C-alpha cells in the first residue's frame, strides 16, 4: 500500500524548513530524544503529518489557531478518522500546550510510546 502522495514531497520539505515555534520546540526538546524514531512533516496518504513514528504507528500533531475554526475542526476530525482507520494512534496538542507545558506534553508522548512499543 502506498502511504504517501508524491506530490506532497516538496510541500513537506518546505514545511520542515519553516516549522512553527511550537513544532521546533517539540522536535528539538522532546521528539528527537524519544526511544523511537520520529519523522518530521511526513507525507502520509493525502496529508502531511507533523510528526510520525512508523515503528509504533504514532502520529503527533501540533495544532495552531487555524485548527480551532469550524472548518479546521471538521478537517481535523476527518483526518483523524482516516488515520485511525489505518491503525494509527493520533495525539494532538495545541501550540500553547507545547510552548507552556512541554514537560506535560513530553510525559504524555513518552507514556504513549511506552504503551505502543510494549504492544509490539
Secondary structure, DSSP 4 states (H G I P E B T S, - for coil): ---B-GGGHHHHHHHHHT--HHHHHHHHHTGGGSSS--EEEEEEBTEEEEEEETTTTEEEEEE-GGGGSHHHHHHHHHHHHHHHHTT-EEEEEEHHHHHH-HHHHHHHHHHHHHHHHHT-
